[in-house]
Amino acid sequence: MTQQTGTEHNPFYDASLTKRHLRAQAFKLFTLTSIVFAISFLVFFLGDMVYKGLPAFQQSYIKIDVAYNEKSLASTRKAIDKKYRRIVSRSWLRGIPREVENNPALMNTTQTRWVLLNHQVDQYLKGHYYKVKAKNIKLVDAMQADGLVELKFNEIFFTHGDSKIPENSGFKSAVVGSILTLTVMMVVAFPLGVMTAVYLEEFADDNRWTQLIEVNINNLAAIPSILFGLLGLAVFISLFGMPRSSPLVGGLTLALMTLPVIIVSSRAALRSVPDSIRQAGYGLGLTKIQVVQDHVLPLAFPGIMTGSIIGLAHAMGETAPLIIIGMIAFIPDTPTSIFEAATVMPAQLFTWAGMPERAYIERTAAGIMLLISVLIAFNTLAIYLRKKFEVKW
């Protein structure tokens, strides 16, 4: 008898096996392609932001003589030679009276200063689109060859607030506004969220009332954020009369948005603590409050902190609810309290992105770089806390 060696004559051979292997290979290829595409898009996005944003950290200056006298105080344009007036920033000239006020010894003197150039000349020196007359370009090129025109570190970006003059616009007021807003948010949302999670997970009875609360918390975590802005406008501004565009209202609005996230993550952290910890406490004669306060909550705290930090990072990137309550206003001065008008980083970026001047493009990209850096730092901190304090059972 001849032995049959072909797989088609094998009684255990499944005819669909080859097709399943092909489908598995195709699926594997599809997943790898998706990962490569996602990484490529991320690299392109970050590379584009860095390419556009890095020039914003430098600003053009020119070294010229500045006269401090009665004429220059009456008309700041007269403080410099006429040929420089079309290339020097108006914002720098407007600061001459304040400079004399701070240092009266400058009066009736002529000083050599590094003077801020306007945004059109700045864009020309950086190789971007510009609108500068040929004679002014010739002047700038000649002075640059003599070492009298330089690109210096842009301190204005970190020390000034928003401005309608591009070269004088900075990110400081938005950063301070974000800090104040997020501080209010965490002061309100963190204790309320953790206490609510502890009550629902450890003390509340399982009845229709608590089930209704849980369903609503889960639903609130999934609704569009702009609805929280409408709620903040209706409750905090219209009903309670709180100051519009203030970090107080912004923080309370973001607290409403972040509360469900903190509650859900805190409950998950509490649920991860084994029941044996609770039973051991009861066996030693501890009350339920003592068990939760001294044993369950400390063990769940790393998970609670991780969820809260992620919620904080999510709130930092929100724009829609803050636009509704007016935190997209033009804020040139840095706020000093939670009751003053302020803006936040995402809203500032939204405003700059809509400006027509080319100089705002690089400032928008630089602001995005800073915002992404802060978000990455928050997420890194959350991962670090989880790894450092995580208890494996």
C-alpha positions as CSV (number, residue, x, y, z in Angstrom):
1,M,0.0,0.0,0.0
2,T,1.3,3.5,-1.0
3,Q,1.7,5.9,2.0
4,Q,-0.1,9.2,1.7
5,T,2.0,12.2,2.7
6,G,0.0,15.2,1.4
7,T,-1.7,17.4,4.0
8,E,-4.9,17.2,2.0
9,H,-5.1,13.5,2.8
10,N,-4.4,14.0,6.5
11,P,-7.6,13.2,8.5
12,F,-6.6,16.0,11.0
13,Y,-6.0,18.6,8.4
14,D,-8.4,21.6,8.5
15,A,-8.9,23.2,5.1
16,S,-9.6,26.6,6.7
17,L,-6.3,26.7,8.6
18,T,-4.4,28.2,5.7
19,K,-6.9,31.0,5.3
20,R,-6.8,31.7,9.0
21,H,-3.0,32.0,8.9
22,L,-3.3,34.4,6.0
23,R,-5.9,36.5,7.9
24,A,-3.7,36.5,11.0
25,Q,-0.7,37.7,8.9
26,A,-2.8,40.4,7.2
27,F,-4.1,41.6,10.6
28,K,-0.6,41.7,12.0
29,L,0.5,43.7,8.9
30,F,-2.4,46.1,9.4
31,T,-1.6,46.7,13.1
32,L,2.1,47.3,12.3
33,T,1.1,49.7,9.5
34,S,-1.2,51.6,11.9
35,I,1.5,51.9,14.5
36,V,4.0,53.2,11.9
37,F,1.5,55.7,10.6
38,A,0.6,56.9,14.1
39,I,4.3,57.3,15.0
40,S,5.1,59.0,11.7
41,F,2.2,61.5,12.2
42,L,3.4,62.2,15.8
43,V,7.0,62.8,14.6
44,F,5.7,65.1,11.8
45,F,3.5,67.0,14.2
46,L,6.1,67.5,16.9
47,G,8.8,68.3,14.3
48,D,6.6,70.9,12.7
49,M,5.9,72.5,16.1
50,V,9.6,72.6,16.9
51,Y,10.5,73.9,13.5
52,K,8.0,76.7,13.8
53,G,8.3,77.4,17.5
54,L,12.1,77.6,18.0
55,P,12.4,81.0,16.3
56,A,10.0,82.5,18.8
57,F,12.7,82.0,21.5
58,Q,14.9,84.6,19.8
59,Q,14.1,88.3,19.1
60,S,15.8,90.9,16.9
61,Y,17.5,93.9,18.5
62,I,19.5,96.8,17.0
63,K,22.2,98.8,18.8
64,I,21.6,102.6,18.4
65,D,21.8,105.8,20.3
66,V,18.7,106.9,22.3
67,A,18.2,110.5,23.5
68,Y,16.5,111.1,26.8
69,N,15.2,114.6,26.9
70,E,12.0,116.7,27.0
71,K,11.4,116.2,23.2
72,S,11.7,112.4,23.5
73,L,9.4,112.3,26.4
74,A,6.8,114.4,24.6
75,S,7.2,112.3,21.4
76,T,9.0,109.0,21.9
77,R,9.7,108.7,18.1
78,K,12.1,111.6,18.4
79,A,14.3,109.7,20.9
80,I,16.0,107.9,17.9
81,D,17.4,108.9,14.5
82,K,14.7,109.3,11.9
83,K,16.1,106.5,9.7
84,Y,15.4,103.9,12.4
85,R,11.8,104.8,13.2
86,R,10.4,102.4,10.6
87,I,12.3,99.4,11.9
88,V,12.2,99.9,15.6
89,S,9.3,98.5,17.7
90,R,6.7,101.0,18.9
91,S,6.3,99.2,22.1
92,W,9.9,99.8,23.1
93,L,9.7,103.5,22.3
94,R,6.5,103.8,24.5
95,G,8.6,102.5,27.4
96,I,11.0,105.4,27.4
97,P,9.0,107.6,29.8
98,R,8.7,104.7,32.2
99,E,12.5,104.1,31.9
100,V,13.2,107.8,32.8
101,E,10.7,107.6,35.7
102,N,12.5,104.6,37.1
103,N,16.0,106.1,36.5
104,P,15.9,110.0,36.5
105,A,19.7,110.1,35.9
106,L,19.0,109.3,32.3
107,M,17.4,112.7,31.7
108,N,19.3,114.9,29.2
109,T,21.6,112.1,28.2
110,T,22.2,110.0,25.1
111,Q,22.7,106.3,25.7
112,T,23.6,103.5,23.4
113,R,20.9,100.8,23.8
114,W,19.9,97.5,22.3
115,V,16.5,98.5,20.9
116,L,13.8,96.0,20.0
117,L,13.1,95.8,16.3
118,N,9.5,95.5,14.9
119,H,8.1,92.1,13.9
120,Q,8.4,92.6,10.2
121,V,12.2,93.2,10.4
122,D,12.4,90.3,12.9
123,Q,10.7,88.0,10.4
124,Y,13.1,89.2,7.7
125,L,16.1,88.3,9.8
126,K,14.7,84.9,10.5
127,G,14.1,84.2,6.8
128,H,10.3,84.3,6.9
129,Y,7.6,86.3,5.1
130,Y,8.0,90.0,5.7
131,K,6.9,93.5,4.6
132,V,9.9,95.8,4.8
133,K,10.9,98.5,2.3
134,A,14.1,98.0,0.3
135,K,15.9,100.9,1.9
136,N,15.2,99.6,5.3
137,I,16.4,96.1,4.4
138,K,19.6,97.7,3.1
139,L,20.0,99.6,6.4
140,V,19.4,96.4,8.4
141,D,21.9,94.4,6.3
142,A,24.6,97.0,6.7
143,M,24.2,97.3,10.4
144,Q,24.1,93.5,10.8
145,A,27.4,93.3,8.9
146,D,28.8,95.7,11.5
147,G,27.5,93.6,14.4
148,L,24.9,96.1,15.4
149,V,21.9,93.8,14.7
150,E,21.6,90.6,16.6
151,L,19.1,87.9,17.5
152,K,19.0,87.6,21.3
153,F,17.1,85.4,23.7
154,N,13.5,86.4,23.8
155,E,12.9,87.3,27.4
156,I,9.7,89.1,26.5
157,F,8.0,85.8,25.7
158,F,8.4,84.8,29.4
159,T,8.1,88.2,31.1
160,H,5.2,89.9,29.3
161,G,1.6,89.3,28.8
162,D,-0.4,89.5,25.5
163,S,0.0,92.4,23.2
164,K,-1.4,93.7,20.0
165,I,2.1,94.4,18.9
166,P,3.6,90.9,18.0
167,E,7.2,91.5,19.1
168,N,6.0,92.6,22.5
169,S,3.6,89.7,23.2
170,G,4.4,87.1,25.8
171,F,3.0,84.1,27.5
172,K,3.4,85.1,31.2
173,S,-0.1,86.2,31.9
174,A,-1.5,83.0,30.4
175,V,0.9,80.8,32.5
176,V,0.0,82.7,35.7
177,G,-3.7,82.5,34.8
178,S,-3.5,78.8,34.3
179,I,-1.7,78.3,37.6
180,L,-4.4,80.3,39.5
181,T,-7.2,78.5,37.7
182,L,-5.8,75.0,38.2
183,T,-5.1,75.8,41.9
184,V,-8.7,76.7,42.5
185,M,-9.8,73.6,40.6
186,M,-7.7,71.3,42.7
187,V,-8.6,72.9,46.0
188,V,-12.2,72.3,45.2
189,A,-12.3,69.1,43.1
190,F,-9.7,67.0,44.9
191,P,-11.2,66.9,48.4
192,L,-14.7,66.7,47.2
193,G,-13.9,64.0,44.7
194,V,-11.9,61.8,47.1
195,M,-14.5,62.2,49.9
196,T,-17.3,61.3,47.5
197,A,-15.4,58.3,46.3
198,V,-14.7,57.1,49.9
199,Y,-18.4,57.5,50.8
200,L,-19.7,55.7,47.8
201,E,-17.2,52.9,48.0
202,E,-16.9,52.3,51.7
203,F,-19.9,53.7,53.5
204,A,-22.9,54.0,51.2
205,D,-25.5,51.3,51.0
206,D,-26.2,49.6,47.7
207,N,-29.7,51.0,46.9
208,R,-31.4,52.8,44.1
209,W,-30.3,56.2,45.4
210,T,-26.6,55.3,45.3
211,Q,-27.0,53.5,42.0
212,L,-28.6,56.7,40.5
213,I,-25.7,58.7,41.8
214,E,-23.2,56.3,40.2
215,V,-24.9,56.4,36.9
216,N,-25.0,60.2,36.8
217,I,-21.3,60.4,37.8
218,N,-20.4,58.1,34.9
219,N,-22.5,60.1,32.5
220,L,-21.0,63.4,33.6
221,A,-17.5,62.0,32.9
222,A,-18.5,61.5,29.2
223,I,-20.5,64.6,28.3
224,P,-18.9,67.4,26.1
225,S,-16.8,69.8,28.1
226,I,-18.5,72.9,26.6
227,L,-21.6,72.0,28.6
228,F,-19.7,72.6,31.8
229,G,-18.9,76.0,30.5
230,L,-22.5,76.8,30.0
231,L,-23.2,75.5,33.5
232,G,-20.5,77.7,34.9
233,L,-21.8,80.7,33.1
234,A,-25.4,80.1,34.3
235,V,-24.5,79.3,38.0
236,F,-21.3,81.1,38.9
237,I,-21.7,84.2,36.8
238,S,-25.4,84.8,36.2
239,L,-26.7,83.3,39.5
240,F,-24.0,84.1,42.0
241,G,-22.5,87.2,40.3
242,M,-18.9,86.1,40.4
243,P,-16.4,88.1,38.3
244,R,-16.4,87.1,34.7
245,S,-13.1,85.8,33.1
246,S,-11.6,85.3,36.6
247,P,-9.6,82.2,37.7
248,L,-12.2,81.7,40.4
249,V,-15.0,81.0,37.9
250,G,-12.6,79.2,35.6
251,G,-11.4,77.0,38.4
252,L,-14.9,76.2,39.7
253,T,-16.0,75.3,36.2
254,L,-13.1,73.0,35.6
255,A,-13.7,71.5,39.0
256,L,-17.2,70.5,37.9
257,M,-15.7,68.9,34.8
258,T,-12.9,67.1,36.7
259,L,-15.0,65.9,39.6
260,P,-16.4,62.8,37.8
261,V,-12.9,61.8,36.7
262,I,-11.4,62.1,40.2
263,I,-14.4,60.2,41.7
264,V,-14.2,57.3,39.2
265,S,-10.4,57.0,39.5
266,S,-10.5,57.2,43.3
267,R,-13.1,54.5,43.6
268,A,-11.1,52.3,41.4
269,A,-8.0,52.8,43.6
270,L,-10.1,52.1,46.8
271,R,-11.6,49.0,45.1
272,S,-8.0,47.7,44.4
273,V,-7.3,47.4,48.1
274,P,-7.9,43.8,49.2
275,D,-10.8,43.1,51.6
276,S,-8.3,41.2,53.8
277,I,-6.9,44.6,54.9
278,R,-10.4,45.6,56.0
279,Q,-11.1,42.3,57.7
280,A,-7.8,42.4,59.5
281,G,-8.7,45.8,60.9
282,Y,-12.1,44.7,62.0
283,G,-10.5,41.7,63.7
284,L,-8.3,44.0,65.8
285,G,-11.4,45.9,66.9
286,L,-11.0,49.0,64.7
287,T,-14.1,50.9,63.6
288,K,-15.0,51.3,60.0
289,I,-13.8,54.9,60.0
290,Q,-10.5,53.9,61.5
291,V,-10.0,51.1,59.0
292,V,-10.7,53.5,56.0
293,Q,-8.7,56.4,57.4
294,D,-5.6,54.6,58.6
295,H,-5.3,51.6,56.3
296,V,-7.5,51.7,53.1
297,L,-7.1,55.3,52.2
298,P,-3.2,55.4,52.6
299,L,-2.9,52.2,50.5
300,A,-5.2,53.7,47.8
301,F,-3.6,57.1,47.8
302,P,-1.1,56.5,45.0
303,G,-3.9,55.5,42.7
304,I,-5.9,58.5,43.8
305,M,-3.0,60.8,43.1
306,T,-2.4,59.3,39.7
307,G,-6.0,59.8,38.6
308,S,-6.1,63.3,40.0
309,I,-2.9,64.4,38.2
310,I,-4.3,63.0,34.9
311,G,-7.5,64.9,35.6
312,L,-5.4,68.0,36.2
313,A,-3.5,67.5,32.9
314,H,-6.8,67.0,31.1
315,A,-8.2,70.2,32.6
316,M,-5.1,72.2,31.6
317,G,-5.7,71.5,28.0
318,E,-9.3,72.5,28.0
319,T,-10.4,75.6,26.1
320,A,-14.2,75.3,25.3
321,P,-15.6,75.7,28.8
322,L,-13.3,78.6,29.5
323,I,-14.3,80.4,26.3
324,I,-17.9,80.3,27.4
325,I,-17.1,82.1,30.7
326,G,-14.9,84.7,29.0
327,M,-11.4,83.6,29.7
328,I,-10.4,84.2,26.1
329,A,-10.3,88.0,26.7
330,F,-7.3,90.2,25.8
331,I,-5.2,90.2,29.0
332,P,-2.0,92.2,28.8
333,D,-1.3,92.4,32.5
334,T,-0.5,89.4,34.7
335,P,-3.3,88.6,37.2
336,T,-2.3,88.8,40.9
337,S,-5.4,87.2,42.4
338,I,-8.2,84.7,41.5
339,F,-10.7,87.6,41.3
340,E,-8.9,89.5,38.5
341,A,-9.6,88.9,34.8
342,A,-7.2,86.3,33.4
343,T,-6.7,83.9,30.5
344,V,-5.2,80.4,30.3
345,M,-2.6,78.9,28.0
346,P,-5.0,77.0,25.6
347,A,-7.1,80.2,25.3
348,Q,-4.1,82.3,24.6
349,L,-2.9,79.9,21.9
350,F,-6.4,80.0,20.4
351,T,-6.2,83.8,20.2
352,W,-2.8,83.9,18.7
353,A,-3.7,81.3,16.1
354,G,-6.3,83.7,14.8
355,M,-4.0,86.7,14.5
356,P,-3.0,87.7,10.9
357,E,0.6,88.7,11.7
358,R,3.3,86.1,10.8
359,A,5.1,86.6,14.1
360,Y,2.1,85.1,16.0
361,I,2.6,81.8,14.2
362,E,5.9,81.1,15.8
363,R,4.6,82.2,19.2
364,T,1.6,79.9,18.9
365,A,4.0,77.0,18.1
366,A,6.3,77.9,21.0
367,G,3.3,78.1,23.3
368,I,2.1,74.7,22.2
369,M,5.6,73.3,22.9
370,L,5.5,74.7,26.4
371,L,1.9,73.3,27.0
372,I,2.9,69.9,25.7
373,S,6.0,69.9,27.9
374,V,3.8,70.6,31.0
375,L,1.3,67.9,30.0
376,I,4.1,65.4,29.5
377,A,5.6,66.4,32.9
378,F,2.2,65.8,34.6
379,N,1.8,62.4,33.0
380,T,5.4,61.5,33.9
381,L,4.7,62.5,37.5
382,A,1.6,60.3,37.5
383,I,3.5,57.3,36.2
384,Y,6.3,57.9,38.7
385,L,4.0,58.1,41.7
386,R,2.2,55.0,40.6
387,K,5.4,53.0,40.2
388,K,7.0,54.3,43.4
389,F,4.1,53.8,45.8
390,E,2.3,51.0,44.1
391,V,1.7,48.0,46.4
392,K,1.4,44.6,44.7
393,W,-0.6,42.0,46.5
